Amino acid sequence: MSRRLYTLLATLIGLAFALPLLWALSSSLRGGSEIFQHISRLSWETFVPGDPTLANYAALATGDFGRSILNSILVALVTVGLGLLISAAAAFGLSALRFRGQGALFAIVVLSFLIPFDAIAIPLATLFRDWDLTNTYAGLILPGLGHGLAIFLLRQFFLAIPGDLVEAARIDGLGWFGVFARIYLPLSRPALVSAGLTLFIFQWQSYVWPLLIGTDAAHQLGPIALANMRGQFTIDYGQVFAGSIVLTVIPLLIILRFQRHFTQSIATTGLK
């Protein structure tokens, strides 16, 4: 009996979280004048459009929003590729090697992701302007490469790799780079997926930094383009909801695709 009650409770909680997303999806398939007609009194018409249309999505594809989505995908993918390489190398040095000041360096890494990025965004943007990195893809990508949380996750996973395996490889003449590339990386696929998702979400949902650095239309990212849909006097809510759905669905599909690896990484991180 208690199991059925817990299942029912979990289902109700899941529906409570799903209903706002369902309403946003329904609103993106309506005309702008129809969105708020059925919101005062909840009914099935609130969540199911009577005459669904893809006009809002078509309008997004023909405007600047489509280019902004492509910019977001490009920036996020490059950040994941380069950021994983940098984070994995840093985590390897903090877990497999022994050197003076290692503990202090790891403490700095932990502190780096405890400080909100928005707190340092403005002075960092001033520095990037001095380096002529405004309105460049490099300026949008660089701050996301060395993410402290990704380094932390990978280091904790690397610590679980048996030291005897590394010693055997070293005795056989394998250098540290070979140990990193041929032992640590192949054994750490779940952790790499988890760190990659962290880097992707960090870049995909960032707003303050692209607002400061990517000011022209050619380098505008998705969240900024969505915010710019609000006109001075009118707002096309249908397109706003459609843009929100696009920005939500892309990372959602990626998370669902790699969910198994992410769960495995969380379950095994820090275990020896």
C-alpha positions in Angstrom: 0.0 0.0 0.0 2.8 2.4 0.9 4.5 1.7 -2.4 1.4 2.6 -4.4 1.0 5.8 -2.4 4.6 6.7 -3.1 4.1 6.0 -6.8 1.0 8.1 -6.9 2.8 10.9 -5.0 5.7 10.8 -7.4 3.4 10.9 -10.4 1.6 14.0 -9.0 4.8 15.8 -8.4 6.0 14.9 -11.9 2.8 16.3 -13.4 3.2 19.5 -11.3 6.6 20.1 -12.8 5.4 19.1 -16.3 2.3 21.3 -16.5 4.2 24.6 -17.0 6.3 23.1 -19.7 3.2 21.7 -21.4 1.5 25.1 -21.2 4.5 26.7 -22.7 4.5 24.2 -25.5 0.8 24.7 -26.1 1.2 28.5 -26.1 4.0 28.2 -28.7 1.5 26.5 -31.1 -1.1 29.3 -30.8 -1.5 32.7 -32.2 -0.4 35.6 -30.1 -4.0 36.7 -29.4 -5.1 33.2 -28.3 -2.5 32.4 -25.6 -4.2 34.0 -22.6 -7.8 33.2 -23.6 -8.1 30.0 -21.5 -5.7 30.8 -18.6 -8.2 32.5 -16.2 -10.0 29.1 -15.7 -8.0 26.0 -16.1 -9.3 23.4 -18.5 -8.1 21.0 -21.1 -8.1 23.9 -23.6 -5.4 25.6 -21.5 -2.9 22.9 -22.3 -4.2 21.6 -25.7 -4.5 24.2 -28.5 -7.7 23.9 -30.5 -6.1 25.0 -33.8 -2.3 24.4 -33.5 0.0 26.2 -35.9 3.8 26.2 -36.5 3.8 29.9 -37.6 5.7 31.0 -34.5 8.5 28.5 -35.2 8.5 29.4 -38.9 8.9 33.1 -37.9 11.9 32.2 -35.7 13.6 30.2 -38.5 13.4 33.2 -40.8 14.7 35.8 -38.3 17.9 36.3 -36.3 16.9 33.8 -33.7 17.9 30.9 -35.9 21.4 32.3 -36.3 21.6 32.9 -32.6 20.7 29.2 -31.9 23.5 28.1 -34.3 25.9 30.4 -32.5 24.9 28.9 -29.1 25.4 25.4 -30.5 28.8 26.3 -31.9 30.0 28.0 -28.7 28.7 25.2 -26.5 30.2 22.4 -28.6 33.6 24.1 -28.9 33.6 24.8 -25.1 32.8 21.1 -24.4 35.6 19.8 -26.7 38.4 22.2 -25.5 37.1 22.4 -22.0 37.1 18.6 -21.5 40.7 18.4 -22.7 41.8 21.2 -20.3 39.7 19.9 -17.4 40.8 16.3 -17.8 44.5 17.3 -18.0 44.1 19.5 -14.9 42.3 16.7 -13.0 44.9 14.2 -14.0 47.7 16.4 -12.6 45.7 16.9 -9.4 45.0 13.2 -8.9 47.9 11.1 -10.4 50.9 13.3 -9.9 52.4 14.5 -6.6 53.9 17.9 -6.2 54.3 20.7 -3.6 51.2 22.9 -3.2 48.9 20.3 -4.7 46.3 20.7 -1.9 46.3 24.5 -2.1 45.9 24.3 -5.9 42.9 22.0 -5.5 41.4 24.3 -2.9 41.6 27.2 -5.4 39.9 25.0 -8.0 37.1 24.2 -5.6 36.8 27.9 -4.6 36.6 28.9 -8.3 33.2 27.2 -8.9 31.8 28.4 -5.5 32.1 32.0 -6.6 29.3 33.1 -8.9 30.5 33.9 -12.3 28.3 37.0 -12.5 30.3 38.5 -9.6 33.4 38.7 -11.8 31.8 39.1 -15.2 32.0 42.9 -15.4 35.7 43.2 -14.6 36.5 40.2 -16.8 34.6 41.9 -19.7 36.6 45.0 -19.2 39.8 42.9 -19.6 38.4 41.2 -22.7 37.6 44.6 -24.2 41.3 45.6 -23.7 42.3 42.4 -25.5 39.9 43.2 -28.4 37.9 40.0 -27.8 34.5 41.8 -27.9 32.1 40.4 -30.5 34.3 37.3 -31.2 33.7 33.7 -30.7 36.9 33.4 -28.7 35.6 36.0 -26.3 32.4 33.9 -25.8 34.2 30.6 -25.4 37.3 31.3 -23.3 35.6 31.9 -19.9 33.9 28.5 -20.1 37.0 26.4 -20.8 38.5 26.1 -17.3 35.4 25.1 -15.2 36.2 24.3 -11.6 33.2 21.9 -11.2 34.3 19.9 -14.3 37.8 19.6 -12.9 36.5 18.5 -9.5 34.2 15.8 -11.0 37.0 14.4 -13.1 39.5 14.5 -10.3 37.2 12.6 -7.9 36.6 10.0 -10.6 40.4 9.7 -11.4 41.1 9.0 -7.8 39.1 5.8 -8.1 41.4 4.4 -10.8 43.7 1.8 -9.2 47.3 3.0 -8.6 48.6 -0.5 -9.3 47.4 -0.1 -12.9 49.3 3.1 -13.3 52.5 1.6 -11.7 52.3 -1.4 -14.1 52.0 0.9 -17.1 55.0 3.0 -15.9 57.1 -0.1 -15.4 56.3 -1.1 -19.0 57.7 2.2 -20.1 54.5 4.2 -20.7 55.0 7.9 -20.0 52.6 10.1 -18.1 51.0 11.3 -21.3 50.5 7.7 -22.4 49.0 6.9 -18.9 46.6 9.8 -19.3 45.6 9.1 -22.9 45.5 5.2 -22.8 44.4 4.5 -19.2 42.6 7.4 -17.6 40.6 8.7 -20.5 39.2 5.3 -21.7 38.2 4.3 -18.2 36.6 7.7 -17.4 33.9 7.9 -20.1 31.0 8.4 -17.6 32.9 11.2 -15.8 33.8 12.8 -19.1 30.1 12.8 -20.1 29.2 14.3 -16.8 31.8 17.0 -17.1 30.8 17.7 -20.7 27.2 18.1 -19.7 28.3 20.6 -17.0 30.3 22.6 -19.5 27.5 22.5 -22.1 24.8 23.7 -19.7 27.0 26.4 -18.3 27.5 27.9 -21.8 24.0 27.2 -23.0 22.2 29.0 -20.2 24.7 31.8 -19.7 23.1 35.3 -20.1 25.2 38.0 -18.5 28.5 37.1 -20.3 27.1 37.0 -23.8 25.2 40.2 -23.0 28.5 41.9 -22.2 30.7 40.4 -25.0 28.4 39.4 -27.9 26.7 42.7 -28.5 26.3 42.5 -32.3 23.8 40.4 -34.2 26.4 38.2 -35.8 27.7 36.9 -32.4 24.4 37.0 -30.4 23.5 33.8 -28.5 20.1 32.2 -28.0 19.2 33.6 -24.5 20.0 37.2 -25.7 18.0 36.8 -28.8 15.1 35.5 -26.8 15.2 38.5 -24.5 15.4 40.9 -27.4 12.1 39.6 -28.7 10.4 42.0 -26.3 9.6 45.1 -28.4 9.3 48.6 -27.0 5.5 48.6 -27.2 4.4 45.1 -28.1 5.4 41.5 -27.4 4.7 38.5 -29.6 4.2 36.0 -26.9 3.7 33.2 -29.4 7.3 33.6 -30.7 8.6 34.1 -27.1 7.2 30.8 -26.1 8.4 29.1 -29.2 11.9 30.4 -28.6 11.8 29.2 -25.0 10.8 25.7 -26.1 13.7 25.6 -28.6 16.1 26.7 -25.9 14.7 24.0 -23.6 14.4 21.1 -25.9 18.0 21.1 -27.3 19.8 20.6 -23.9 16.9 18.3 -22.8 17.5 15.9 -25.7 21.3 15.9 -25.0 20.7 15.2 -21.3 18.3 12.4 -22.1 20.8 10.9 -24.6 23.6 10.8 -22.0 21.5 10.2 -18.9 22.9 6.7 -18.3 26.5 7.9 -18.4 25.7 10.9 -16.1 24.0 8.6 -13.5 26.8 6.2 -13.6 29.3 9.0 -13.1 27.5 10.3 -10.0 27.1 6.8 -8.6 30.8 5.9 -8.9 32.5 9.3 -8.3 34.9 9.1 -5.2 34.6 5.3 -4.9 37.7 3.1 -4.6 
